[in-house]
């Protein structure tokens, strides 16, 4: 679940540098018991899932001294683009 929340945070701000603190807030990993490098561990786990070569990431890049950036363009995903009540799941919409 943490990986999905983190991916959603990145998709909400594609091609923007996000600090550890921003990612903790956006991914809901922010609580009193989270240690300083928790986000780094979650980034590593997410990279293992989505990168072809996690040692040389192409999607989630580290910006030294600043944070992380999701370097892929993202189209908006919504539950319903037009009309209500359809239960087909997420649909691609132009933002």
DRENTORGU-846192 format. One record per atom (N, C-alpha, C): residue number from 1; residue in three letters; atom name; x, y, z. Coordinates in pm, whole numbers, plus 50000, padded with zeros to 5 digits. Each point is the difference from the previous one (the first is absolute). Last residue first. Layout:
BEGIN
seq type atom east north up
NUM ALA CA X Y Z
...
***
This chain:
BEGIN
seq type atom east north up
95 UNK N 49374 51642 48095
95 UNK CA 49983 50104 50103
95 UNK C 49999 50137 49938
94 UNK N 49845 49498 49813
94 UNK CA 50094 50110 49976
94 UNK C 49972 50108 50103
93 UNK N 49908 49466 50073
93 UNK CA 49940 50126 49962
93 UNK C 50109 50101 49972
92 UNK N 49898 49430 50095
92 UNK CA 50094 50106 49965
92 UNK C 49924 50122 49952
91 UNK N 49813 49636 50362
91 UNK CA 50005 50027 49858
91 UNK C 50099 50113 49975
90 UNK N 49846 49606 50416
90 UNK CA 50065 50121 49953
90 UNK C 49999 50011 49848
89 UNK N 49613 49695 50180
89 UNK CA 50133 50024 50054
89 UNK C 50061 50125 49940
88 UNK N 49547 49825 49930
88 UNK CA 50099 49930 49920
88 UNK C 50142 50016 50054
87 UNK N 49511 50149 50115
87 UNK CA 50088 49926 50091
87 UNK C 50104 49921 49923
86 UNK N 49643 50460 49963
86 UNK CA 50065 49890 49929
86 UNK C 50100 49933 50092
85 UNK N 49737 50395 50120
85 UNK CA 49941 49870 50021
85 UNK C 50063 49885 49924
84 UNK N 49989 50524 49831
84 UNK CA 50021 49939 50131
84 UNK C 49941 49861 50001
83 UNK N 50214 50376 49613
83 UNK CA 49890 49916 50045
83 UNK C 50032 49936 50133
82 UNK N 50419 50118 49753
82 UNK CA 49874 50069 49976
82 UNK C 49887 49906 50039
81 UNK N 50440 49889 50122
81 UNK CA 50031 50121 49923
81 UNK C 49875 50082 49974
80 UNK N 50146 49650 50408
80 UNK CA 49900 50022 49896
80 UNK C 50031 50131 49929
79 UNK N 50307 49818 50313
79 UNK CA 49903 49891 50003
79 UNK C 49897 50015 49889
78 UNK N 50500 50190 49934
78 UNK CA 49885 50028 50085
78 UNK C 49907 49880 49997
77 UNK N 50528 50199 49850
77 UNK CA 49915 49883 50016
77 UNK C 49886 50037 50094
76 UNK N 50379 50277 49660
76 UNK CA 49914 49994 50118
76 UNK C 49918 49872 49998
75 UNK N 50484 50017 49772
75 UNK CA 49864 50046 49969
75 UNK C 49918 49986 50126
74 UNK N 50551 50055 49959
74 UNK CA 49884 49927 50053
74 UNK C 49872 50067 49950
73 UNK N 50584 49949 49902
73 UNK CA 49876 50078 49991
73 UNK C 49881 49915 50043
72 UNK N 50495 49924 50203
72 UNK CA 49913 49953 49893
72 UNK C 49877 50091 49992
71 UNK N 50374 49985 50337
71 UNK CA 50040 50062 49874
71 UNK C 49914 49960 49880
70 UNK N 50007 50078 50554
70 UNK CA 49940 49899 49913
70 UNK C 50011 50057 49860
69 UNK N 50313 50116 50449
69 UNK CA 49914 50047 49893
69 UNK C 49951 49880 49918
68 UNK N 50236 50156 50525
68 UNK CA 49978 49903 49892
68 UNK C 49908 50061 49896
67 UNK N 50348 50260 50353
67 UNK CA 49893 49902 50019
67 UNK C 49994 49903 49883
66 UNK N 50349 50354 50147
66 UNK CA 49868 50060 49980
66 UNK C 49887 49902 50027
65 UNK N 50489 49912 50009
65 UNK CA 49980 50117 50084
65 UNK C 49862 50063 49989
64 UNK N 50117 49687 49605
64 UNK CA 50084 50011 50120
64 UNK C 49979 50133 50073
63 UNK N 49669 49716 49702
63 UNK CA 50061 50132 49983
63 UNK C 50076 50028 50129
62 UNK N 49805 49528 49750
62 UNK CA 50042 50072 50119
62 UNK C 50061 50133 49959
61 UNK N 49608 49690 49739
61 UNK CA 50139 50042 50005
61 UNK C 50027 50079 50128
60 UNK N 49642 49644 49743
60 UNK CA 50013 50075 50126
60 UNK C 50147 50033 50018
59 UNK N 49906 49800 49591
59 UNK CA 49871 50060 50034
59 UNK C 50007 50086 50125
58 UNK N 50371 49744 49822
58 UNK CA 49958 50088 49892
58 UNK C 49873 50076 50035
57 UNK N 50442 49731 50278
57 UNK CA 49859 50032 49982
57 UNK C 49974 50099 49886
56 UNK N 50369 49647 50166
56 UNK CA 50008 50115 49908
56 UNK C 49858 50043 49964
55 UNK N 50050 49652 50302
55 UNK CA 50129 50063 50029
55 UNK C 50024 50123 49911
54 UNK N 49614 49709 49948
54 UNK CA 49989 50091 50114
54 UNK C 50130 50071 50036
53 UNK N 49797 49797 49541
53 UNK CA 50126 49986 50073
53 UNK C 49998 50099 50116
52 UNK N 49606 49956 49768
52 UNK CA 50065 49885 49937
52 UNK C 50131 49969 50070
51 UNK N 49587 50238 50263
51 UNK CA 50117 50027 49916
51 UNK C 50052 49871 49937
50 UNK N 49624 50016 50319
50 UNK CA 49968 50063 49871
50 UNK C 50118 50024 49907
49 UNK N 50013 49776 50451
49 UNK CA 49876 49957 49935
49 UNK C 49983 50056 49859
48 UNK N 50365 50122 50286
48 UNK CA 50011 49856 49972
48 UNK C 49878 49948 49926
47 UNK N 49997 50445 50157
47 UNK CA 50090 49984 49885
47 UNK C 50015 49853 49962
46 UNK N 49762 50100 50392
46 UNK CA 49923 50037 49881
46 UNK C 50086 49985 49874
45 UNK N 50212 49930 50414
45 UNK CA 49901 49894 49975
45 UNK C 49918 50029 49874
44 UNK N 50302 50333 50145
44 UNK CA 50073 49881 49955
44 UNK C 49903 49887 49965
43 UNK N 49819 50383 50198
43 UNK CA 50043 50029 49862
43 UNK C 50073 49879 49943
42 UNK N 49885 49981 50452
42 UNK CA 49882 49985 49916
42 UNK C 50032 50029 49853
41 UNK N 50339 50070 50316
41 UNK CA 49970 49857 49994
41 UNK C 49880 49976 49909
40 UNK N 50111 50442 50095
40 UNK CA 50103 49940 49914
40 UNK C 49977 49850 49982
39 UNK N 49729 50245 50301
39 UNK CA 49962 50026 49862
39 UNK C 50102 49940 49903
38 UNK N 50082 49979 50468
38 UNK CA 49890 49911 49960
38 UNK C 49963 50020 49854
37 UNK N 50347 50217 50305
37 UNK CA 50026 49941 49868
37 UNK C 49890 49906 49951
36 UNK N 49979 50236 50434
36 UNK CA 50045 50097 49900
36 UNK C 50015 49942 49860
35 UNK N 49653 49759 50337
35 UNK CA 50136 50051 50016
35 UNK C 50042 50078 49876
34 UNK N 49504 49901 50244
34 UNK CA 50078 49986 49877
34 UNK C 50138 50061 50022
33 UNK N 49621 50002 50318
33 UNK CA 50093 49888 50009
33 UNK C 50087 49981 49876
32 UNK N 49644 50336 50056
32 UNK CA 50102 50023 50101
32 UNK C 50107 49891 50002
31 UNK N 49754 50100 49540
31 UNK CA 49949 49977 50135
31 UNK C 50117 50008 50097
30 UNK N 49894 50007 49440
30 UNK CA 50035 50096 50102
30 UNK C 49930 49966 50132
29 UNK N 49959 49807 49552
29 UNK CA 50094 49928 50085
29 UNK C 50039 50085 50120
28 UNK N 49707 50101 49603
28 UNK CA 49939 49962 50127
28 UNK C 50091 49911 50085
27 UNK N 50080 50242 49571
27 UNK CA 49981 49854 49996
27 UNK C 49940 49945 50128
26 UNK N 50100 50470 49941
26 UNK CA 49915 49961 49889
26 UNK C 49971 49850 49997
25 UNK N 50300 50184 50332
25 UNK CA 49865 50056 50015
25 UNK C 49906 49947 49893
24 UNK N 50452 49877 49970
24 UNK CA 49942 49941 50122
24 UNK C 49858 50049 50019
23 UNK N 50246 50193 49653
23 UNK CA 49960 49863 49969
23 UNK C 49941 49929 50120
22 UNK N 50175 50434 50060
22 UNK CA 49882 50005 49915
22 UNK C 49950 49859 49969
21 UNK N 50402 50033 50236
21 UNK CA 49888 50043 50083
21 UNK C 49870 50006 49919
20 UNK N 50406 49907 49777
20 UNK CA 49959 49887 50085
20 UNK C 49876 50037 50081
19 UNK N 50041 50278 49558
19 UNK CA 50089 49973 50113
19 UNK C 49951 49878 50076
18 UNK N 49937 50118 49464
18 UNK CA 49928 49992 50127
18 UNK C 50099 49965 50110
17 UNK N 49988 50202 49459
17 UNK CA 50080 49947 50111
17 UNK C 49916 50008 50126
16 UNK N 49798 49939 49499
16 UNK CA 50028 50100 50103
16 UNK C 50081 49935 50110
15 UNK N 49794 49778 49610
15 UNK CA 50112 50085 49957
15 UNK C 50026 50117 50095
14 UNK N 49534 49788 50092
14 UNK CA 50103 49946 49909
14 UNK C 50102 50107 49962
13 UNK N 49624 49931 50368
13 UNK CA 50097 50108 49976
13 UNK C 50112 49949 49908
12 UNK N 49635 49722 50128
12 UNK CA 49935 50129 50024
12 UNK C 50092 50118 49974
11 UNK N 50151 49550 49980
11 UNK CA 49913 50027 49885
11 UNK C 49928 50133 50014
10 UNK N 50268 49842 50361
10 UNK CA 50083 50036 49885
10 UNK C 49915 50037 49879
9 UNK N 49776 49841 50379
9 UNK CA 50061 50130 50031
9 UNK C 50086 50047 49883
8 UNK N 49819 49569 49977
8 UNK CA 49896 50101 49981
8 UNK C 50054 50140 50027
7 UNK N 50281 49639 50092
7 UNK CA 49984 50015 49856
7 UNK C 49893 50104 49969
6 UNK N 50058 49884 50449
6 UNK CA 50116 50073 49952
6 UNK C 49990 50025 49849
5 UNK N 49674 49730 50202
5 UNK CA 49985 50139 50045
5 UNK C 50114 50087 49949
4 UNK N 50031 49540 49921
4 UNK CA 49893 50058 49919
4 UNK C 49979 50146 50038
3 UNK N 50303 49753 50256
3 UNK CA 50053 50021 49866
3 UNK C 49896 50064 49910
2 UNK N 49875 49870 50436
2 UNK CA 50087 50117 50004
2 UNK C 50056 50031 49861
1 UNK N 49743 49607 50064
1 UNK CA 49918 50119 50000
1 UNK C 50086 50126 50000
***
